[in-house]
Amino acid sequence: MAGGSLFLLLDDIASVLDDVATMTKVATKKTAGVLGDDLALNAQQVTGVRADRELAVVWAVAKGSLLNKAILVPAALAISAFAPWLIAPLLMLGGAFLCFEGFEKLAHKFLHGKEEAGHRSEVVKALADPEVDLVALEKDKIKGAVRTDFILSAEIIVIALGVVGGMPFGTQVAVLISIAVMMTIGVYGLVAGIVKLDDAGLYLSRMANAVARGIGSAILWLAPWLLRALSVLGTAAMFLVGGGILSHGLPPVHHLIETLTAGMTGLTGALLPTLLDGVVGIVVGALVLMVVGLGKRLLPRRTATH
């Protein structure tokens, strides 16, 4: 009897672990869209820091990210336990915010490209100025990166919560903690590697071996293009993930996409629904940006009248 009970217990544990692994895999796929943007943003945040302080800054931001998730995971679990009806609205808000953030990035690039270039040149001049307090500049960058991480971490946790919302509470705890830890290690491990790519390329390019010099030169050429590619892929993923969340949460939109793609097979049948989700994301992002812009214009006027 004791042996049979032990085998039943082990079987239950294995079943729970299998559920956790499966749901963690699904949640990781759902949150992967935010990962590309998270990588690009954090790599850009470290730009301008002295080379010998880059890893220290990445580590400081990673610790801030873990603290963010230590706040967000219990909050998400509390919502799941006491107000599960909030999960769907929060998921929709998270999807809309992803679309808004993606469209805002596009609008900023095309409308304020010259201002952004001017800001970069100012940063370069500031780093060359011996009177500039580099410690204060570094602290400001860390604070800004941690604030950005809080928003992106909230998106990741909300999306993961939407995946495991109907699962047992223990599974939800395990999946959310797994996602929080894996995303933090994955993002900031990759960010650390990306920001040190140019140092590795420079080191190899100065070696006597011709092959090593060639690899070093290739890395130096690749590094800035990698950052740009991450930024582009991250923005596209925001539309695809955010649009997918919204289209599945709005039955008329979901049914329309199903109707448009009905009967399609092969690569077209696999890609077209995702591309249509991206179109939904772009449209919603544009609408939200318009509403936010209108609100910003009206708010100062109301404040001034009062």
Secondary structure, 3 states (H helix, E strand, C coil): CHHHHHHHHHHHHHHHHHHHHHHHHHHHHHHHHHHHHHHHHHHHHHCCCCHHHHHHHHHHHHHHHHHHHHHHHHHHHHHHHHCHHHHHHHHHHHHHHHHHHHHHHHHHHHHCHHHHHHHHHHHHHHHHCCCCCHHHHHHHHHHHHHHHHHHHHHHHHHHHHHHHCCCCHHHHHHHHHHHHHHHHHHHHHHHHHHHCHHHHHHHHHCCCCHHHHHHHHHHHHHHHHHHHHHHHHHHHHHHHHHHHHHHHHCHHHHHHHHHHHCCCCHHHHHHHHHHHHHHHHHHHHHHHHHHHHHHHHHHHHHHHHC
